[in-house]
Amino acid sequence: PRLPSAPTPSPAPRARSPGIPARRAGNMRDFAADANHAQPGDPARLAAGIITLANAANPPLRMPFGSDTVAKIEEQNASVAKELAEWRELAVSTDFQADAAA
């Protein structure tokens, strides 16, 4: 006897972060068009910075170019530092006790 074929599974739904609406490609194109030529950075200075990195003996793992990028990273780092300070005691409480490890 012939077995019935299994139904074709439907694709899994994409996970979305709570509170973030679904976006369409057109939204991104609109954003890019609106932001074009509104960036604070100078492309010639960016190119010079990239050449400086390429010639550096010990370049950084990550190089955030632009004052806008640096500001966002500083904002994020401050947020992480604040949260860590609030939860530090709990975070480090999971280490082995000093006397138990000996």
C-alpha positions in Angstrom: 0.0 0.0 0.0 1.1 3.5 -0.7 1.5 5.9 2.2 -0.1 9.3 1.9 2.4 12.1 1.4 3.0 14.4 4.3 1.6 17.9 4.1 4.1 20.6 3.1 5.0 22.5 6.3 4.3 26.2 6.2 7.3 28.5 6.9 7.9 29.4 10.5 6.7 32.9 11.3 9.5 35.4 11.7 10.3 36.5 15.3 9.6 40.1 16.0 10.7 42.1 19.0 7.7 43.3 21.0 6.7 46.9 20.2 8.5 47.0 16.9 6.1 47.0 14.0 6.7 45.0 10.8 8.6 47.1 8.2 8.5 46.9 4.5 11.4 47.4 2.1 9.7 50.5 0.9 10.0 52.1 4.3 13.7 51.6 4.3 14.1 53.0 0.8 12.1 56.1 1.9 14.3 56.5 5.0 17.5 56.2 2.9 16.2 58.7 0.4 15.3 61.2 3.1 18.6 60.7 5.0 20.7 60.9 1.8 23.1 63.9 1.9 21.8 64.8 5.4 24.7 62.9 7.2 27.2 64.9 9.2 30.1 63.0 7.8 32.4 64.1 4.9 33.1 61.2 2.5 36.6 62.4 1.7 37.5 62.5 5.4 36.0 59.0 5.9 38.2 57.7 3.0 41.3 59.3 4.6 40.3 57.7 7.9 40.0 54.3 6.3 43.4 54.6 4.7 44.8 55.6 8.1 43.4 52.4 9.6 44.7 50.3 6.7 48.2 51.6 7.3 48.0 51.4 11.1 50.3 48.9 12.8 47.6 48.0 15.4 44.2 49.1 14.2 41.2 48.8 16.4 38.8 45.9 16.1 36.0 48.4 15.5 36.2 51.9 14.3 33.1 54.0 14.6 33.4 56.9 12.1 31.3 60.0 12.6 30.2 62.1 15.5 26.7 60.7 15.2 28.0 57.1 15.5 30.2 57.9 18.4 27.3 59.7 20.2 25.1 56.6 19.8 27.8 54.3 21.1 28.4 56.5 24.1 24.7 56.6 24.8 24.4 52.8 24.6 27.5 52.3 26.8 26.2 54.7 29.4 22.9 52.8 29.4 24.7 49.4 29.8 26.9 50.8 32.6 23.9 52.2 34.5 22.0 48.9 34.2 25.1 46.9 35.3 25.6 49.2 38.3 22.0 48.5 39.4 22.4 44.7 39.0 26.1 44.3 39.8 25.6 42.6 43.2 23.4 39.9 41.7 25.6 39.6 38.6 28.7 38.7 40.7 26.8 36.7 43.3 27.1 33.5 41.2 30.8 33.1 41.6 32.1 30.3 43.8 32.7 31.3 47.4 36.3 32.1 48.0 36.6 29.7 51.0 34.7 26.9 49.1 37.1 27.0 46.2 40.2 26.4 48.4 
